[in-house]
């Protein structure tokens, strides 16, 4: 038996670009900072699958999303 704690659950944060229309994504910034991989999920289905992007891919996605909202 080990006293080593298991992995901590991810802390999910809703996108600041989310509108009140239910079209929201959440991401796990603590995991991204620690591991360089950005988990993303649909906020309407928190028990569903999550996609994982590299830091570079996530940066490109965010830049694209910002450009589309202008």
C-alpha positions in Angstrom: 0.0 0.0 0.0 1.3 3.5 -0.9 0.6 6.8 0.7 1.4 8.5 -2.6 -1.7 10.6 -3.6 -3.2 9.8 -7.0 -3.4 12.3 -9.7 -5.4 15.4 -8.9 -8.5 16.2 -10.9 -8.1 18.9 -13.5 -9.3 22.4 -12.6 -11.4 23.4 -15.6 -12.0 27.1 -16.5 -14.7 28.3 -18.9 -13.5 30.4 -21.8 -13.8 34.2 -21.4 -15.1 34.3 -24.9 -18.1 32.1 -24.1 -21.4 33.8 -24.7 -24.6 33.0 -22.9 -25.7 30.8 -25.8 -24.3 27.5 -24.4 -21.5 27.3 -26.9 -18.7 27.2 -24.4 -15.5 25.4 -24.0 -13.4 24.8 -20.9 -9.7 24.3 -20.6 -7.3 23.3 -17.8 -4.7 26.0 -17.4 -2.8 24.4 -14.5 -2.3 21.2 -16.5 -1.2 23.3 -19.5 1.4 25.2 -17.4 2.7 22.0 -15.8 2.8 19.8 -18.9 2.7 22.0 -22.0 -0.4 20.2 -23.2 -3.8 22.0 -23.2 -6.8 19.9 -22.4 -10.1 21.3 -23.8 -13.7 20.1 -23.4 -17.3 21.0 -24.1 -18.7 22.7 -21.0 -22.2 21.2 -21.8 -20.7 17.7 -21.5 -18.1 17.7 -18.7 -18.0 13.9 -18.4 -17.4 13.6 -22.2 -14.1 13.4 -24.0 -11.5 16.2 -24.0 -9.1 17.1 -26.8 -5.5 17.9 -26.0 -3.5 20.4 -27.9 0.1 21.3 -27.8 0.9 24.8 -26.5 1.7 25.9 -30.0 -1.5 24.5 -31.5 -3.5 26.2 -28.7 -1.8 29.5 -29.3 -2.7 29.3 -33.0 -6.3 28.4 -32.2 -6.7 31.3 -29.7 -5.2 33.8 -32.2 -7.6 32.5 -34.9 -10.6 32.7 -32.6 -9.8 36.3 -31.6 -9.4 37.3 -35.3 -12.8 35.9 -36.1 -14.6 37.8 -33.3 -13.6 41.2 -34.7 
